[in-house]
Amino acid sequence: MSKLLDWGHWVTATFFFLVGAISLFGALTAIPGALHDHPREVTYYFISDLFFSLPALLCAWGVFKWRLWGHYLALYVSVVNLVVIGTALVAIRDRNLEIATACIAALVLCIMVWLLLPAVRKEYVRRTLAV
């Protein structure tokens, strides 16, 4: 396996794991504040935050294990992330946040390009057929 496949595999799986873990951690740590501020809507806030963390964690697992469904899910989540980041870039007025968000957008775009490489798609199909 080439280094591009191997390193891209690890970077992509790590990125999706970190996105999912940070989102899940944020959802869990927001529960006490939501209990205090919105006691009746705690379930809504927790479930909506969990809705964003679970696909990223599933992506991380699917990419790490070279599953074809993980490849498709990673492409979908990458597109959604680019749309959300693009919207955030339009709304941000702070220069430092704008630069950080643009760097994250560049990383997501690189991951998406890696996922679309013919060698990567071929490897996912090969590993799926081998199982």
N, C-alpha and C positions, 0 to 999 in steps of 0.2 A: 504494500500500500504506500502511496506517495506521501510525502510530508505534508502537502497541502490538504489531503484528505484527513490525515491523522490529526494535525494541529487544528484544522477547522472544526473537526468533530469535537475536540475537547473544548475549544473556545465557545462553540455554539451551545453545547450542553451546559457549560458553566454559566454562560450568560443567562440562559433561560432558567437555570436553577436559582441564580441570584435574584433575578426579577421576581420569580415566584416566591422565594423565601422572604425577600424584603416586603413584598405585598402582603403575604400571610402574617408576618411579624407586625406590620402596620395595622392590620385588621385586628389582631389579638390585643395589641396595646391600646387600640382606640375603644375597646369595650368599656373600660371604667368611665371614660369621659362621656361616651354615648349613654351609659346607664344614668349618669348624673344629668346630662342635658336633655336627653330624649328617651326616657325610660320605656315608652311604648313602642319605639321604633328601633330598639337595639337589634332585633333579629334582622330587620331590613338592612341596616348599615353593615352588620357582620356578613350577611349573605351576599350583599352587593360587592363588598371588598373581597370576599372569598371567590366570587365569580371571576375576578381578574387574576387571582393567584393560582387557582387549580389548572387552567390551561397551560400556563407557563411551566408549572411543575411537571405536568404530563409531557410537555414538549421535551423538557430536560431528560426525562426518563426514556422517552421514545428515541430521541437523538442519541443518547448514551448507549442504548441497546441496539442501535441501527435498525429500528423498526420503520417500515414504510409509512404507517399511519403517523408516526412521529415526524417524519419528513413533511408530510402534507400539513399536519397541525402546526409545525414550526413555520412553514410558509404562510399559513393563514394568520398566525399570531404576529409574525413579522410585518405583514401588511397592515394589520390593525394597529400595531405599535407605531408604524410610520404615519398613519393617518392621525393618531392621537398626538404624536410629537409634532407633526406639521401644524396641527391646530394650536398646540401650546406655543409654538414659535411665533405664530401670528399674534397671540394674546400677551406674550411676555413683554414687559417694558424694562426689565432689569437687564443690563448688559451682561453681567456675570452669569445669570441664569440662562440667558440666550446662548452664550458660548457653550456652556455645559450641555444644554439641550441639543445643540447642533452636533456636538461630539457624540452624544448618545445616538442621534439620528444617523450619523456616519457609521457607527458600529452596527446598528441594526441593518443599514443598507448593505454593509459588507457581508453580514451573516446571510442576508437574503440572496446576494449574488453567489455566495458559496453554496447555498442550498440549490441554486438553479444551474450550477455547473454540471455538464453532462457526465463527468466522471463521478460526481457525488450521487447523482440520480442513478447511475448504473450500479454503484456500490450498494445503495439501498435496495435496489431490485435484486441484485445478486445475493445479498444476505437474506432477503425475504424468501427467495426461492430455495436457499440452502437449508432453511429451518424446516 
